[in-house]
Each structure stands twice: as C-alpha cells, then as structure tokens.
Amino acid sequence: MKRPTSPARILARGDEGFETALLGTSFNARDPGRRPDLIVQARSVEDVIAAVQRARDEGLSIGICSGGHSWAQNHIRDGGLLLDLSRLNSLAINAAERTAVIGPACLAGELNAALARRKLFFPVAHAYTVGMGGFLLQGGFGWNSRVNGLACQSVIGIDVVLADGTLVHASEQENADLLWAARGAGPGFFGVVVGFHLKLQPRPRFVGLKLQVFRIRHLEAVMAWADEAGPTVSPKVEFQMVFNRRALGIAAHGLEVFAPVLADSYREARDAVAFMESSPVRGKASLSLPLIPMSLEMMMKTGEKTLFLPNTRWTTDSMWMDGPITPLLPALRQIANSQPAAPSHALWLNWNPPASRPDMAFSLEARTYLALYGGLRTEGSTPADEAWATDHMRALEPYSAGIQLADENLGRRPAPFMAAANRDRLEVLRSHYDPEGRFKPYMRPAA
Ligand SMILES: Cc1cc2nc3c(=O)[nH]c(=O)nc-3n(C[C@H](O)[C@H](O)[C@H](O)COP(=O)(O)OP(=O)(O)OC[C@H]3O[C@@H](n4cnc5c(N)ncnc54)[C@H](O)[C@@H]3O)c2cc1C
C-alpha cells in the first residue's frame, strides 16, 4: 500500500497506535471485532478529498465517523479505509441571519451552548457528546423536535465530498437530490459531508422538567395511561418513560416518567405538564416533583451521566408503533423482568408526528416509539443480557412499523427504516453518485 503524502495522520492495520485510534472513535466500548485496513484522521477538507481520491485509486471502500456515537459502530467495518472526521468540529454562527455552519464533528452540547449565549436554538441531540454529523444525517430527533421538526428539516445546505473526490454544495436550489438524501439516509449516505448549513430558531424562553417515579409493579397501569394520554399532550412536552433498575429517587426497579418542556413562559410550561398531576395513576407515584426550571445543558449532561454512560458495551434496538400498547403489556413486563442492571434501560416515547413532512429520505415514523439500550459494564454478563435488546425487539416485530436509524441494529436485525419508495429513490441516487460503491452501505447480518 502507498504511504501518504497528506498531512492527515494515517495508520495502517498493524501500526502502533492503530487499535487505540480505531476503538477511540467509538462511544460504544464494545469491540466489534471488525477492522479496516487504514484509518485517516482528517484535519481539513483537503485531507478528506485526498483520502477519497486515495480510496478511489487503490480500490478501497470508505467508512466514515464524525462523533462516533453510532450504537452499532457502523463506521468500524472490515477492510477499506476509515475516514475519521472527529477533528472537523468547526462552528460559525451568523446571529443576524439566524444561520450556522458547522463541521460534522461539532458536538450537540457545544452547538447548544454557543446558541444559548445568543438566545438562539437548534434541535440538537439530547446528549451533550453526540456528533452533529451522524445525528443530522439520520433525521435527528432533537430537543423540541415535535415543535421545530426533525433536525434534518433545518439543514438548508451541505458541503459534500463525492465518491470521485469532488467537493460540491447541495441545497434546495442546487444538487437538491443530494440534500434530499442527506435528510434521512443516515449510515447509508454516499458522500462525505464536511459542512452542514443550519437554519436557527429563536430560543424558547422557559426550559424545565417534571418527573414522576413509579415502582415497576405499576408498569401496566402507567403505560396504559401514558399511551392513552399521549395524543393530547402538548408538542412542547417530550413525554417519555424509562424503565430503570435504579430509578431516580427510589434506587429500585421503577419507571421514570419524564416530561421535559420547552415553552415561552413558566405558566405555559406548567399548564402543559398539568396532565401528570391529574392523571389516574398519580396516586401510585413514589416520587412526584413539581415543574423544575433547568437549562437544556444541564438536562443533556445529567442524562448522559445517568443513562448513557461511556465505557459501556451497548447494544441498542428500536421499534415504532402505531397500535395501542395494551397487547404489548405482557411483552413489556418480560422486558422489565429480564432487564440487565443499569445503565441498561428501555425508553418509551410519545411521538404523535405531524400529518405530513417535506419530501426527504426520512419517511418512517409512528405514534409511539420503544427503544432498548442494553448497556453492560462488567465482564460477567450473561448471553441473555447481551441479547436483551435484539431478542425482545425481534419478538415484537408483528407490532413494529419499523425502526429509527438513530438506534439502528441492522447488523444484527434488519428492519425497515424508510418508506419503500424513498428507499428505492435513495438506491437510484446511490448508483448515480457512487457507481462503484465506494462508500460502505447499510450494515447487514454476516452471512
Ligand atoms: C448517548 C447517545 C445519545 C443519543 N441521543 C440521540 C437523540 O437525542 N436523538 C437522535 O436522533 N439520536 C440520538 N442518538 C443517536 C445518534 O444521533 C446517532 O448514533 C448518530 O449517528 C450519532 O452521530 P455521530 O456523528 O456521533 O455518529 P457516527 O458514529 O460518527 O456516525 C454514524 C454514521 O453516520 C454516517 N456519518 C457520520 N458522519 C458523516 C459524515 N460527515 N458524512 C457522511 N456520513 C457520515 C456514517 O455512516 C457513520 O457510521 C444518540 C446516541 C447516543 C450514543
């Protein structure tokens, strides 16, 4: 293999530091066992172009990582070149025009903090350290996304290095089909996005959290209530529930019912979460906190310190559901009973999307969402712990409308993640923009 002339750091398999550089790209501490031939740590757009040209010259396929938060470690593949973009983390805000241009490895928390100082807002990911690159490409279920739309809907342009090494800009006026694909293709996008142009919003004036915690024995009653209440809950409230073996306030197996709310005033927020105080299950709560004002930054950091611990071997899987929750209650009870120790958790989310969205690759969502995050921290975990997320989601497939690419597990369990017509169009665009299949496609289970 030719040695590099580019200023980027390049490591070949077998080089000292290769393993550390590879596994260091991943938030998930699991070693997937897969190994690329080369890692290119790009420091500039020129490095990216040089890496893509080199891959083309040498017939190498390309995997890409920005923030490295793919639960499935989609970027760590066998063979080819891993393009590590984690140093491309620029951030420039134009407050007057309410726009920003960010590098793909800009972190959700960094963008949020910079915008908060200017009273501006973008629906960033819920955890501080998520990379904006992968988050935006898969759709982006961000803060206040039920009000402001998926984050990808606020991407107004992208700068992309294509498979032939050319750098192009795409917007709704120019190369519009590339922007269409970048709004939802996620880990199957066929180019390297080196810049995202974002439309910003005014910042909601009040952010707060209401919390109730129930012992796990109340699972059926609480879930049935939440499922029924969901459609009438204000879109300003991110109504959700977490099954946790070490639930907040009770340090025992329980259900944490969270209602973060982003509103224009305390009063509006209080009214939006009032349904939790008048609910039929209110009397069963072991803990019920009033609406507490809290910065988004604090919520992002706290969530990451409690639920999404680093140095953890994660396996995640998910499903969208349109039907009522009642037939799933026995399965949800089994999910809770077999739940591994914290930080493993299950998330139920009230989504109730709008009747339509702009035309874009992202095209599959439903009324409610269930995700299992199996997070193992000790070596002594059982095969059942390892398979917890995948096996339960497989068992629930008859009730599933598909998955989110945010929590994809395609390498273990293939599932629909886009409307069939959009998937077909995406593959036509892939053949056009990447005719030699330079970029790694969606993962599939090993044969
Ligand atoms: C703790 C945690 C919290 C999360 N919270 C949320 C949330 O609130 N909402 C939500 O929607 N998702 C959330 N996710 C999922 C997350 O958005 C996705 O895993 C996303 O891919 C992460 O982006 P990344 O750049 O960090 O990931 P990466 O692992 O770097 O990227 C994932 C894949 O996207 C593609 N990709 C990434 N960057 C580029 C690029 N520049 N050009 C072309 N292709 C690229 C590659 O195929 C790559 O393998 C969360 C994940 C974690 C681990």
The ligand as an SDF file (V2000), in Angstrom:
LIG
                    3D

 53 58  0  0  0  0  0  0  0  0999 V2000
  -25.6390    8.8250   24.1280 C   0  0  0  0  0  0  0  0  0  0  0  0
  -26.3990    8.9420   22.8360 C   0  0  0  0  0  0  0  0  0  0  0  0
  -27.4950    9.7880   22.7720 C   0  0  0  0  0  0  0  0  0  0  0  0
  -28.2010    9.9330   21.5830 C   0  0  0  0  0  0  0  0  0  0  0  0
  -29.2590   10.7980   21.5280 N   0  0  0  0  0  0  0  0  0  0  0  0
  -29.9270   10.9570   20.3580 C   0  0  0  0  0  0  0  0  0  0  0  0
  -31.0110   11.8630   20.2420 C   0  0  0  0  0  0  0  0  0  0  0  0
  -31.3880   12.5420   21.1910 O   0  0  0  0  0  0  0  0  0  0  0  0
  -31.6510   11.9680   19.0570 N   0  0  0  0  0  0  0  0  0  0  0  0
  -31.2580   11.2430   17.9620 C   0  0  0  0  0  0  0  0  0  0  0  0
  -31.8480   11.3940   16.8990 O   0  0  0  0  0  0  0  0  0  0  0  0
  -30.2230   10.3910   18.0320 N   0  0  0  0  0  0  0  0  0  0  0  0
  -29.5580   10.2280   19.2040 C   0  0  0  0  0  0  0  0  0  0  0  0
  -28.5280    9.3370   19.2690 N   0  0  0  0  0  0  0  0  0  0  0  0
  -28.1690    8.5890   18.0690 C   0  0  0  0  0  0  0  0  0  0  0  0
  -27.1730    9.4080   17.2650 C   0  0  0  0  0  0  0  0  0  0  0  0
  -27.7900   10.5520   16.7130 O   0  0  0  0  0  0  0  0  0  0  0  0
  -26.6170    8.5840   16.1130 C   0  0  0  0  0  0  0  0  0  0  0  0
  -25.9130    7.4980   16.6330 O   0  0  0  0  0  0  0  0  0  0  0  0
  -25.7110    9.4210   15.2360 C   0  0  0  0  0  0  0  0  0  0  0  0
  -25.2730    8.6400   14.1730 O   0  0  0  0  0  0  0  0  0  0  0  0
  -24.5520    9.9560   16.0020 C   0  0  0  0  0  0  0  0  0  0  0  0
  -23.7910   10.8440   15.2360 O   0  0  0  0  0  0  0  0  0  0  0  0
  -22.2070   10.7720   15.3380 P   0  0  0  0  0  0  0  0  0  0  0  0
  -21.6530   11.6960   14.3300 O   0  0  0  0  0  0  0  0  0  0  0  0
  -21.7900   10.9200   16.7450 O   0  0  0  0  0  0  0  0  0  0  0  0
  -22.0140    9.2640   14.9340 O   0  0  0  0  0  0  0  0  0  0  0  0
  -21.0400    8.4510   13.9520 P   0  0  0  0  0  0  0  0  0  0  0  0
  -20.9260    7.1270   14.6030 O   0  0  0  0  0  0  0  0  0  0  0  0
  -19.7930    9.2210   13.7380 O   0  0  0  0  0  0  0  0  0  0  0  0
  -21.8560    8.3900   12.6340 O   0  0  0  0  0  0  0  0  0  0  0  0
  -22.8260    7.4010   12.3900 C   0  0  0  0  0  0  0  0  0  0  0  0
  -22.8190    7.0760   10.9050 C   0  0  0  0  0  0  0  0  0  0  0  0
  -23.2830    8.1980   10.1650 O   0  0  0  0  0  0  0  0  0  0  0  0
  -22.5390    8.3370    8.9620 C   0  0  0  0  0  0  0  0  0  0  0  0
  -21.8210    9.6090    9.0190 N   0  0  0  0  0  0  0  0  0  0  0  0
  -21.4350   10.2760   10.1340 C   0  0  0  0  0  0  0  0  0  0  0  0
  -20.8550   11.4330    9.7950 N   0  0  0  0  0  0  0  0  0  0  0  0
  -20.8780   11.5000    8.4510 C   0  0  0  0  0  0  0  0  0  0  0  0
  -20.4320   12.4680    7.5230 C   0  0  0  0  0  0  0  0  0  0  0  0
  -19.8640   13.6070    7.9260 N   0  0  0  0  0  0  0  0  0  0  0  0
  -20.6050   12.2350    6.1880 N   0  0  0  0  0  0  0  0  0  0  0  0
  -21.2160   11.0900    5.7640 C   0  0  0  0  0  0  0  0  0  0  0  0
  -21.6510   10.1270    6.6130 N   0  0  0  0  0  0  0  0  0  0  0  0
  -21.4820   10.3320    7.9490 C   0  0  0  0  0  0  0  0  0  0  0  0
  -21.5700    7.1780    8.9010 C   0  0  0  0  0  0  0  0  0  0  0  0
  -22.1680    6.1370    8.1560 O   0  0  0  0  0  0  0  0  0  0  0  0
  -21.4290    6.7920   10.3530 C   0  0  0  0  0  0  0  0  0  0  0  0
  -21.0730    5.4490   10.5380 O   0  0  0  0  0  0  0  0  0  0  0  0
  -27.8030    9.1850   20.4390 C   0  0  0  0  0  0  0  0  0  0  0  0
  -26.7080    8.3200   20.5190 C   0  0  0  0  0  0  0  0  0  0  0  0
  -26.0020    8.2140   21.7090 C   0  0  0  0  0  0  0  0  0  0  0  0
  -24.8280    7.2820   21.7740 C   0  0  0  0  0  0  0  0  0  0  0  0
  1  2  1  0
  2  3  1  0
  2 52  2  0
  3  4  2  0
  4  5  1  0
  4 50  1  0
  5  6  2  0
  6  7  1  0
  6 13  1  0
  7  8  2  0
  7  9  1  0
  9 10  1  0
 10 11  2  0
 10 12  1  0
 12 13  2  0
 13 14  1  0
 14 15  1  0
 14 50  1  0
 15 16  1  0
 16 17  1  0
 16 18  1  0
 18 19  1  0
 18 20  1  0
 20 21  1  0
 20 22  1  0
 22 23  1  0
 23 24  1  0
 24 25  2  0
 24 26  1  0
 24 27  1  0
 27 28  1  0
 28 29  2  0
 28 30  1  0
 28 31  1  0
 31 32  1  0
 32 33  1  0
 33 34  1  0
 33 48  1  0
 34 35  1  0
 35 36  1  0
 35 46  1  0
 36 37  1  0
 36 45  1  0
 37 38  2  0
 38 39  1  0
 39 40  1  0
 39 45  2  0
 40 41  1  0
 40 42  2  0
 42 43  1  0
 43 44  2  0
 44 45  1  0
 46 47  1  0
 46 48  1  0
 48 49  1  0
 50 51  2  0
 51 52  1  0
 52 53  1  0
M  END
$$$$
